[in-house]
Amino acid sequence: KEGKVGTPEKPLSDLGLLSFRSYWTQILLEILKKHRNLSIKEISQMTSIKTEDIISTLQSLNLIKYWKGQHIISVSPKVLEEHAKLNNQQGVNLDSKYIHWTPLTTSKSKRQ
């Protein structure tokens, strides 16, 4: 949890987009189910998912509208439940406490 917003390296392959979109969908549905009246920027800060990726994922789920120059999340609890049922059938549950990431560090002696 670095607190940095990011996105995968583009362009994504078809399979890469499918994988990331599936992950983003699962995360966004969980957030929208727990919280109401969030902005896309707030969701981005909570999830570290780039706003463009949030918008494209919500568009693919038909959960966003463009109104008066802004993207507006438009979702009811019933719609969230329907999407959650569809996505729970194919999701993978991960426990973040078992995921450890360490940045690669190189020394000058290794490069020579």
Salt bridges, closest charged atoms under 4 A:
ASP53 OD1 - LYS10 NZ 3.29
GLU81 OE2 - LYS33 NZ 3.03
ASP95 OD2 - LYS97 NZ 3.85
